[in-house]
Amino acid sequence: MRKVLNKKEVNTVLDILRQDYPDAGPELHFRNEFELLIATILSAQTTDKQVNKVTDVMFKIMPEPVDYIERPLSEIENMVKSIGFFRNKAKNIQKTCEILVHKYDSQVPSTFEELIELPGVGRKTANVVLANAFGEQRRFLLWQTLLQEQTQKLLFQLNQAKKLFRQFSMKVQFYSL
């Protein structure tokens, strides 16, 4: 059963994290809210290093949401093709930019509810944007999400290691007879 932390415990955890990681933040390169949003959409299932290679060039050519609307989808796909799921990400970015231009006057919305309505933006992306672009104190939620993901990966690896060990020990027992 999962224990829910009270406010004092959450603040204690946040204080420890701030102390241990004073410069914590995304490794993505960005200069404004829009660039952070696009880089974070691209970062799903890939490394920040790979995203930075793409966005360092892309943001020079297309710095504003309107630039993504004016270009054919194939051109955006070509720019992000070195990133996994590039076709879907390019389509989501272009649709997101259309919404930003027409609904939000080319500005990135500053609420969680508005952000998660954008194509390619889920809870994690919305939290990253809110915490790093708008200074909203959702970092604990982000840490919790990342910690849960890493824990799941470690548990999976541990279970795989256990299976391999059992297989190996059975072979050793068989050969030692």
Stockholm file with secondary structure:
# STOCKHOLM 1.0

chainA/1-177         MRKVLNKKEVNTVLDILRQDYPDAGPELHFRNEFELLIATILSAQTTDKQVNKVTDVMFKIMPEPVDYIERPLSEIENMVKSIGFFRNKAKNIQKTCEILVHKYDSQVPSTFEELIELPGVGRKTANVVLANAFGEQRRFLLWQTLLQEQTQKLLFQLNQAKKLFRQFSMKVQFYSL
#=GR chainA/1-177 SS CCCCCCHHHHHHHHHHHHHHCTTCSCCSCCSSHHHHHHHHHHHTTSCHHHHHHHHHHHHHHCCSHHHHHHSCHHHHHHHHTTSTTHHHHHHHHHHHHHHHHHHHTTCCCCSHHHHTTSTTCCHHHHHHHHHHHSCCSCHHHHHHHHHHHHHHHHHHHHHHHHHHHHHHHHHHHHHHC
#=GC SS_cons         CCCCCCHHHHHHHHHHHHHHCTTCSCCSCCSSHHHHHHHHHHHTTSCHHHHHHHHHHHHHHCCSHHHHHHSCHHHHHHHHTTSTTHHHHHHHHHHHHHHHHHHHTTCCCCSHHHHTTSTTCCHHHHHHHHHHHSCCSCHHHHHHHHHHHHHHHHHHHHHHHHHHHHHHHHHHHHHHC
//
